[in-house]
Amino acid sequence: MAFALPMSWFITAICATAIIYTILGFLRPRFTRVQTSPWERGPSRRTGLQLLAILLVLGVGGIGLYTISGQLWILLVAAGLAFGATFYLSQRIEKAFSGSFTEGK
């Protein structure tokens, strides 16, 4: 949805998001007391790659369709679908990661 903002706000939104997620990534081991990552485990890595592919398709597709048509609702739908996919698949990533972690794999 940041693509619907004016250029200065777009750059600010993208940079702020990147900084926030980077900081959260660094803080996660401190609060969870777990030094390993879901990207190190097979099942959670596969689900994470599926999520990444879905988000790329939705992001590129939504931006492309918005650029062609200029209709803001396209970005809203793409953002809603991206949120839903992230919510659903993140739970699957966590479940796969915790399962493989407790099994010692």
Rosetta silent file (secondary structure, phi, psi, omega in degrees, C-alpha in Angstrom):
SEQUENCE: MAFALPMSWFITAICATAIIYTILGFLRPRFTRVQTSPWERGPSRRTGLQLLAILLVLGVGGIGLYTISGQLWILLVAAGLAFGATFYLSQRIEKAFSGSFTEGK
SCORE:     score description
SCORE:     0.000 S_00000001
   1 L     0.000  -16.879  179.882    0.000    0.000    0.000 S_00000001
   2 H   -63.385  -23.021 -179.203    3.020    2.289    0.354 S_00000001
   3 H   -68.797  -16.135  178.148    3.080    2.597   -3.433 S_00000001
   4 H   -84.069   -7.416 -179.054   -0.112    4.658   -3.274 S_00000001
   5 L   -84.994  159.268  172.010    1.671    7.320   -1.203 S_00000001
   6 L   -60.336  158.241 -171.496    3.505   10.329   -2.603 S_00000001
   7 H   -54.956  -44.520 -177.905    7.185    9.613   -3.296 S_00000001
   8 H   -64.687  -40.749  177.482    8.581   11.190   -0.106 S_00000001
   9 H   -70.945  -33.912  177.692    6.123    9.282    2.104 S_00000001
  10 H   -60.593  -49.630 -178.789    6.705    6.093    0.086 S_00000001
  11 H   -63.315  -41.675  178.536   10.445    6.219    0.725 S_00000001
  12 H   -61.741  -45.152 -178.809    9.862    7.003    4.401 S_00000001
  13 H   -64.007  -44.244 -179.275    7.408    4.097    4.796 S_00000001
  14 H   -65.447  -45.298  179.771    9.689    1.571    3.081 S_00000001
  15 H   -64.252  -44.078  179.672   12.756    2.655    5.060 S_00000001
  16 H   -62.385  -42.327  178.643   10.898    2.680    8.370 S_00000001
  17 H   -62.662  -45.330  179.581    9.499   -0.792    7.719 S_00000001
  18 H   -62.153  -42.355 -179.856   12.913   -2.181    6.819 S_00000001
  19 H   -65.933  -44.632 -179.448   14.501   -0.657    9.914 S_00000001
  20 H   -61.926  -45.929 -179.582   11.744   -1.906   12.235 S_00000001
  21 H   -67.296  -33.907  177.164   11.892   -5.473   10.896 S_00000001
  22 H   -66.113  -44.856  178.495   15.684   -5.510   11.108 S_00000001
  23 H   -62.567  -44.099  178.549   15.599   -4.355   14.722 S_00000001
  24 H   -62.152  -37.369  177.690   12.921   -6.923   15.576 S_00000001
  25 H   -62.959  -39.524  177.798   15.038   -9.642   13.948 S_00000001
  26 H   -72.323  -30.228 -178.202   17.993   -8.719   16.117 S_00000001
  27 H   -81.860  -22.973 -175.976   15.861   -8.548   19.273 S_00000001
  28 H   -53.305  -48.937 -179.341   14.089  -11.890   18.766 S_00000001
  29 H   -62.555  -32.090 -179.280   16.881  -14.089   20.208 S_00000001
  30 H   -65.499  -40.125 -176.142   17.161  -11.865   23.277 S_00000001
  31 H   -87.744  -30.504 -178.672   13.476  -12.235   24.183 S_00000001
  32 H   -90.255  -15.549 -177.499   12.904  -15.819   23.059 S_00000001
  33 L    61.556   22.328  177.968   16.209  -17.141   24.413 S_00000001
  34 L  -118.748  123.592 -176.913   16.467  -19.218   21.213 S_00000001
  35 L   -92.067  -11.858 -179.360   19.461  -18.592   18.997 S_00000001
  36 L   -82.789  171.977 -175.399   18.333  -20.746   16.112 S_00000001
  37 L  -130.331  149.056  176.119   16.141  -19.546   13.261 S_00000001
  38 H   -60.019  -23.297 -178.931   13.117  -20.996   11.439 S_00000001
  39 H   -75.099   -6.459  178.750   15.135  -20.643    8.225 S_00000001
  40 H   -90.846   -8.461 -175.959   17.514  -23.369    9.451 S_00000001
  41 L  -108.721  141.260 -175.830   14.826  -26.073    9.525 S_00000001
  42 H   -57.979  -60.242 -176.461   13.491  -27.902    6.463 S_00000001
  43 H   -62.532  -40.899 -179.796    9.687  -27.799    6.902 S_00000001
  44 H   -71.918  -32.226  177.228    9.609  -24.235    8.200 S_00000001
  45 H   -65.828  -42.388  179.096   12.040  -23.117    5.490 S_00000001
  46 H   -61.888  -44.152  178.570    9.818  -24.594    2.767 S_00000001
  47 H   -66.351  -38.145  176.187    6.749  -22.832    4.141 S_00000001
  48 H   -62.491  -39.480  177.440    8.734  -19.606    4.451 S_00000001
  49 H   -68.478  -35.130  174.371    9.777  -19.870    0.803 S_00000001
  50 H   -62.515  -44.317  178.710    6.146  -20.444   -0.171 S_00000001
  51 H   -62.172  -43.695  178.648    5.185  -17.305    1.725 S_00000001
  52 H   -59.962  -43.023  178.908    7.979  -15.351    0.062 S_00000001
  53 H   -63.960  -43.422  179.336    6.817  -16.486   -3.381 S_00000001
  54 H   -62.239  -44.663 -179.218    3.197  -15.569   -2.636 S_00000001
  55 H   -65.704  -36.523  176.620    4.203  -12.141   -1.342 S_00000001
  56 H   -65.147  -44.299  179.141    6.363  -11.502   -4.401 S_00000001
  57 H   -63.010  -46.153  179.522    3.537  -12.447   -6.753 S_00000001
  58 H   -65.345  -41.769 -179.359    1.020  -10.320   -4.840 S_00000001
  59 H   -66.155  -51.965 -179.496    3.425   -7.410   -4.538 S_00000001
  60 H   -66.513  -42.605  179.275    4.610   -7.370   -8.141 S_00000001
  61 H   -64.624  -45.775  179.654    1.140   -8.182   -9.471 S_00000001
  62 H   -62.958  -44.522  179.540   -0.594   -5.583   -7.322 S_00000001
  63 H   -66.133  -41.861  178.740    1.922   -2.884   -8.169 S_00000001
  64 H   -62.661  -47.270  179.396    1.821   -3.771  -11.856 S_00000001
  65 H   -65.829  -36.218  177.641   -1.957   -3.723  -12.036 S_00000001
  66 H   -66.245  -41.316  179.276   -2.095   -0.490  -10.046 S_00000001
  67 H   -62.693  -40.024 -179.489    0.446    1.114  -12.367 S_00000001
  68 H   -71.513  -45.546 -172.310   -1.555    0.094  -15.421 S_00000001
  69 H   -96.282  -28.743 -176.148   -5.008    0.965  -14.106 S_00000001
  70 L    74.532   12.601 -179.019   -4.382    3.595  -11.422 S_00000001
  71 L   -90.754  117.847 -177.791   -7.102    1.973   -9.267 S_00000001
  72 H   -65.673  -30.060 -177.779   -6.256    2.110   -5.564 S_00000001
  73 H   -60.256  -27.419  179.023   -8.580   -0.778   -4.687 S_00000001
  74 H   -63.467  -42.958  177.555   -6.165   -3.144   -6.459 S_00000001
  75 H   -66.161  -36.872  179.086   -3.451   -2.293   -3.919 S_00000001
  76 H   -65.012  -42.671  178.005   -5.916   -2.673   -1.074 S_00000001
  77 H   -65.175  -44.473  179.140   -6.949   -6.142   -2.266 S_00000001
  78 H   -61.747  -41.584  178.666   -3.304   -7.167   -2.787 S_00000001
  79 H   -65.322  -40.888  177.508   -2.424   -5.892    0.694 S_00000001
  80 H   -62.984  -42.977  177.510   -5.368   -7.767    2.227 S_00000001
  81 H   -66.039  -39.070  178.250   -4.380  -10.989    0.496 S_00000001
  82 H   -64.275  -40.890  177.485   -0.750  -10.510    1.548 S_00000001
  83 H   -62.334  -46.854 -179.990   -1.873   -9.999    5.149 S_00000001
  84 H   -61.163  -43.695  179.112   -4.029  -13.131    5.039 S_00000001
  85 H   -64.506  -41.849  179.402   -1.247  -15.221    3.505 S_00000001
  86 H   -64.782  -43.870  179.778    1.265  -13.928    6.033 S_00000001
  87 H   -61.795  -47.893 -177.171   -1.073  -14.596    8.951 S_00000001
  88 H   -68.882  -51.287 -174.994   -1.906  -18.140    7.824 S_00000001
  89 H   -73.038  -27.300  175.965    1.526  -19.255    6.664 S_00000001
  90 H   -63.737  -37.045  176.042    3.341  -17.674    9.612 S_00000001
  91 H   -65.003  -39.396  177.883    1.354  -19.936   11.897 S_00000001
  92 H   -67.004  -38.852  177.693    2.371  -22.924    9.767 S_00000001
  93 H   -61.971  -46.297 -179.043    6.020  -21.815    9.859 S_00000001
  94 H   -62.782  -42.177 -179.713    5.896  -21.523   13.640 S_00000001
  95 H   -65.114  -43.777  178.724    4.231  -24.918   14.025 S_00000001
  96 H   -66.145  -41.362 -179.847    6.760  -26.630   11.737 S_00000001
  97 H   -64.983  -46.983 -179.270    9.660  -24.868   13.415 S_00000001
  98 H   -66.476  -34.413  177.437    8.557  -25.696   16.947 S_00000001
  99 H   -65.903  -44.943  179.401    7.876  -29.306   15.933 S_00000001
 100 H   -71.835  -30.490  179.040   11.306  -29.783   14.389 S_00000001
 101 H   -69.207  -43.033 -179.757   12.940  -27.903   17.262 S_00000001
 102 H   -71.911  -25.839  177.062   11.386  -30.103   19.946 S_00000001
 103 L   -80.690   -8.521  178.513   12.306  -33.222   17.972 S_00000001
 104 L    79.309   22.164 -179.737   15.922  -32.072   17.923 S_00000001
 105 L   -90.705    0.000    0.000   16.176  -31.912   14.125 S_00000001
